Amino acid sequence: MINGEDNHNNIEKLTIFLEPDVAEMFPNSEAVNEGLRFLIRVTSKNRFLNCDRI
């Protein structure tokens, strides 16, 4: 459940709960967003590189 609703289409403002071990690595929302954006870039780049092998 997100923000008391089951509506996953409204992503303008999203509240999530991190497990304690994950929260230790991310002190604030800016750090979480930076980490997720990095992960998106890396996985997108890898997906593009792997397409050349098929």
C-alpha distances in whole Angstrom, upper triangle without the diagonal:
4,7,6,6,5,8,9,13,13,13,16,14,11,10,9,10,13,15,18,21,19,19,23,23,22,23,21,19,22,23,19,20,24,23,21,23,26,24,24,28,29,27,28,32,32,31,33,36,35,36,39,40,39
4,5,5,6,7,8,11,10,10,12,10,7,6,7,9,13,15,18,20,18,18,21,22,20,21,18,16,19,20,17,17,21,21,18,21,24,22,22,26,27,26,27,30,31,30,32,35,34,35,39,39,39
4,5,8,9,10,12,10,11,12,9,7,6,8,11,14,17,19,22,20,19,22,23,20,21,18,16,19,21,18,18,22,22,20,22,25,25,24,28,29,28,29,32,33,32,35,37,37,38,41,42,42
4,7,9,11,14,12,13,15,13,11,10,11,13,16,19,21,24,22,21,25,26,23,24,21,19,23,24,21,22,26,26,23,26,29,28,27,31,32,31,32,35,36,35,37,40,40,40,44,44,44
4,5,8,10,10,12,14,12,11,11,12,14,18,20,23,26,24,23,27,27,25,26,23,21,24,25,22,22,26,26,23,25,28,27,26,30,31,30,30,34,34,33,35,38,38,38,42,43,42
4,6,9,10,12,14,14,12,12,13,15,18,20,23,25,23,23,27,27,25,27,24,22,25,26,22,22,26,25,22,24,27,26,25,28,30,28,28,32,32,31,33,36,35,35,39,40,39
4,6,6,9,12,12,10,12,13,16,19,22,25,27,24,24,28,28,26,27,24,21,24,25,22,21,25,25,22,23,26,25,23,27,29,27,27,30,31,29,31,35,34,34,37,39,37
4,6,7,10,11,9,11,12,15,17,20,23,25,22,22,26,26,23,25,22,19,21,22,19,18,22,21,18,20,23,21,19,23,25,23,23,27,27,26,28,31,30,30,34,35,34
4,6,9,11,10,13,14,18,20,23,27,28,25,25,28,28,25,27,24,20,22,24,20,19,22,22,19,20,23,22,20,23,25,23,23,26,27,26,27,31,30,30,33,35,34
4,6,7,8,11,13,17,19,23,26,27,24,24,27,27,24,25,22,18,20,22,19,17,21,22,19,19,23,22,20,23,26,24,24,27,29,27,29,32,32,32,35,37,36
4,5,6,9,11,15,17,21,23,25,21,21,24,23,20,21,18,15,16,18,15,14,17,18,15,16,19,19,17,20,22,21,21,24,26,25,26,30,30,30,33,35,34
4,6,10,13,17,19,22,25,26,23,22,25,24,21,21,18,14,15,18,16,14,17,19,16,16,20,20,18,21,24,23,23,26,28,27,28,31,32,32,35,37,37
4,7,10,14,16,20,22,24,20,19,22,22,18,19,15,12,14,16,14,13,16,18,16,17,20,20,19,22,25,24,24,27,29,28,30,33,33,34,37,39,38
4,6,10,13,16,19,20,17,16,20,20,16,17,14,11,13,15,13,12,16,16,14,16,19,19,18,21,23,23,23,26,27,27,29,32,32,33,36,37,37
4,7,10,13,16,18,15,14,17,18,15,15,12,10,13,15,12,12,16,16,15,17,20,19,19,23,24,24,25,28,29,29,31,33,33,34,38,39,39
4,7,10,13,15,12,11,15,15,13,14,12,10,13,14,11,12,15,15,13,16,19,18,18,21,23,22,23,26,27,27,29,32,32,33,36,37,37
4,7,9,12,10,9,12,14,12,13,12,11,15,14,11,14,17,16,15,18,20,19,20,23,24,23,25,28,28,28,31,33,33,34,38,38,38
4,6,8,6,6,9,10,9,11,11,11,14,13,10,13,15,13,13,17,18,17,18,22,22,21,24,26,26,27,30,31,31,33,36,36,37
4,6,5,6,9,10,11,13,14,14,17,15,13,16,18,16,16,19,20,18,20,24,23,23,25,28,27,28,31,32,32,34,37,37,37
4,5,5,6,9,10,11,13,15,17,15,14,17,19,16,17,21,21,20,23,25,25,25,28,30,29,30,33,34,34,36,39,39,40
4,6,5,7,9,12,14,15,17,15,13,17,18,15,16,20,19,18,21,23,22,23,26,27,27,28,31,32,32,34,37,36,37
4,5,6,7,10,11,12,14,11,10,13,14,11,12,16,16,15,18,20,19,20,23,24,24,25,28,29,29,31,34,34,35
4,5,5,7,9,10,12,10,9,13,14,12,13,17,17,17,19,22,21,22,25,26,26,28,31,31,32,34,37,37,38
4,6,7,10,12,14,11,11,15,15,13,15,18,18,18,21,23,22,23,26,27,27,29,32,32,33,35,38,38,39
4,6,9,11,12,9,9,12,12,10,12,15,15,15,18,19,19,20,23,24,24,26,29,29,30,32,34,35,36
4,6,7,8,5,6,9,10,8,11,13,14,14,17,18,19,20,22,24,24,26,28,29,30,32,35,35,37
4,7,8,7,8,11,12,11,14,16,16,17,20,21,22,23,26,27,28,29,32,33,34,36,38,39,40
4,5,5,7,9,10,11,13,15,16,17,19,20,22,23,25,26,28,29,31,32,33,35,38,39,40
4,5,5,6,8,10,10,12,14,15,16,18,20,21,22,24,26,27,28,30,31,33,35,37,38
4,5,5,6,9,10,10,12,14,15,16,18,20,21,22,24,26,27,29,30,32,34,36,37
4,5,5,6,9,10,11,12,14,15,17,18,20,21,23,24,26,27,29,30,33,34,35
4,5,5,6,9,10,11,12,14,15,16,18,20,21,22,24,26,27,29,31,32,33
4,5,5,6,8,10,10,12,14,15,16,18,20,21,22,24,26,27,29,31,32
4,6,5,6,9,10,11,12,14,15,17,18,20,21,23,24,26,28,30,31
4,6,5,6,9,10,11,12,14,15,17,18,20,21,22,24,27,28,29
4,5,5,6,9,10,11,12,14,15,16,18,20,21,22,25,26,27
4,5,5,6,9,10,10,12,14,15,16,18,20,21,24,25,26
4,5,5,6,9,10,11,12,14,15,17,18,20,22,24,25
4,5,5,6,8,10,11,12,14,15,16,18,21,22,23
4,6,5,6,8,10,10,12,14,15,17,19,21,21
4,6,5,6,9,10,11,12,14,16,17,19,21
4,5,5,6,9,10,11,12,14,16,17,19
4,5,5,6,9,10,10,12,15,16,17
4,5,5,6,9,10,11,13,15,16
4,5,5,6,9,10,12,14,15
4,5,5,6,9,10,11,13
4,5,5,6,9,10,11
4,6,5,7,10,11
4,5,6,7,10
4,5,5,7
4,5,6
4,6
4
